[in-house]
Amino acid sequence: MDAERLIHQMKRDHDRVLKEITALEEALGTGAGVPADSIPEIRALLDLLEEQFRTHMMAEDEVLYPALMRALPASMGSVEPLHDEHGELRLMLERLCVTFSEPPGKARDEQIAVQVHDLADLLRIHLRKEESLVFGVAARLLSADVIESVMTRMTTAAPANRPATDLTRTKGTSQ
């Protein structure tokens, strides 16, 4: 697989996640509570986000980021914070799902609104940084085998409770 196809797939995933987070914000409405008729839609959107986090982010954490840092060790200062943001985004989504499953009420609904807003903000910033810092460099530096591995990993669902890869193990290794 060529790098152009990988970048296209990753951007398509980003666009999908942005649409999902926007739909989630819209499903919450004006902030006067979680509309009862939106509950199935919100649950479905949370499930879609969880799946995207499991596949796309894990492909980046387990294959793309380590390969990029091996190919260009100077990228570590840019890539490690992106990896850390993945962890934060996962925790934010997990907390949102827990809050969403609590009994309905004003306090819960306010927390959901705050959590969705925070998740959406960090996710949008993170995706912009990835696209500007990682995609072009990865397309130029990574081998066809690594590109194939990332593509394969993006289409293979990871176990839900699998921990993220520790990027510090890539320091000093070669591709």
Secondary structure, 3 states (H helix, E strand, C coil): CCHHHHHHHHHHHHHHHHHHHHHHHHHHCCCCCCCHHHHHHHHHHHHHHHHHHHHHHHHHHHHHHHHHHHHCHHHHHHHHHHHHHHHHHHHHHHHHHHHHCCCCCHHHHHHHHHHHHHHHHHHHHHHHHHHHHHHHHHHHHCCHHHHHHHHHHHCCCCCCCCCCCCHHHHCCCCC
